[in-house]
Amino acid sequence: MSRLGRFEHYRYIGARDTMTFYDCDDEPQFEELAARVEDEGLLGRNRLQAFAPDTAEEAANRGYRPATTRNEIEANPAD
């Protein structure tokens, strides 16, 4: 189970720039989030959001949509 440094107690983390949330218990989603944090400096730019309660439903209630990883997109191309 992986977590970001300042969000170690949260499973669902939202990216404010894209209004998507990531499930840190899903390894491909966490890897994508960690790469974005590193490459785009999301933490330093205050672009991450935790949710309370820490649920996917709460993230959706706040207008965030579930993240789709590159592997999921390649496995299910649009028609």
C-alpha positions in Angstrom: 0.0 0.0 0.0 1.7 3.2 -1.2 1.0 6.7 -0.1 2.3 10.2 -0.8 4.4 11.8 1.9 1.9 14.4 3.2 -1.1 12.3 2.4 -0.1 9.0 4.1 -3.5 8.6 5.9 -5.6 9.1 2.8 -6.5 6.5 0.1 -8.2 8.9 -2.4 -6.2 11.9 -3.6 -7.6 14.4 -6.1 -5.7 16.5 -8.6 -7.2 19.9 -8.8 -5.8 20.8 -12.2 -7.7 17.9 -13.9 -10.5 17.3 -11.3 -9.7 13.6 -11.2 -9.1 11.5 -8.2 -6.6 8.6 -7.7 -7.0 5.5 -5.6 -3.6 5.0 -3.9 -4.5 1.3 -3.2 -4.6 0.7 -7.0 -0.9 0.4 -8.0 -1.2 1.7 -11.6 -3.2 4.7 -10.4 -0.7 5.4 -7.6 2.2 5.1 -10.0 0.6 7.6 -12.3 -0.2 10.0 -9.5 3.4 9.8 -8.1 4.8 10.5 -11.6 2.6 13.5 -11.9 3.6 14.8 -8.5 7.2 14.4 -9.4 7.0 15.7 -13.0 4.5 18.5 -12.6 5.2 19.5 -9.0 1.6 19.1 -7.9 2.4 19.1 -4.2 4.5 22.3 -4.3 1.8 24.0 -6.4 -0.9 23.1 -4.0 -2.8 21.0 -6.6 -3.7 18.0 -4.5 -6.8 17.4 -2.5 -7.7 14.9 0.2 -11.3 14.0 1.1 -13.1 13.4 4.3 -14.6 11.0 4.6 -11.9 9.2 2.5 -14.2 7.6 0.0 -14.6 7.6 -3.8 -18.2 8.8 -3.3 -17.0 11.9 -1.4 -14.5 12.7 -4.2 -17.3 12.4 -6.7 -19.6 14.6 -4.6 -17.0 17.3 -4.8 -16.9 17.1 -8.6 -13.9 14.9 -9.1 -14.0 11.9 -11.5 -12.1 8.7 -11.3 -8.6 8.7 -12.9 -8.1 6.5 -15.9 -4.6 5.1 -16.3 -2.8 4.9 -19.6 -3.0 1.0 -19.4 -6.8 1.3 -19.0 -7.1 3.6 -22.0 -4.9 1.3 -24.2 -6.9 -1.8 -23.1 -10.3 -0.1 -23.9 -9.8 2.2 -26.9 -12.7 4.4 -27.8 -14.8 3.4 -30.8 
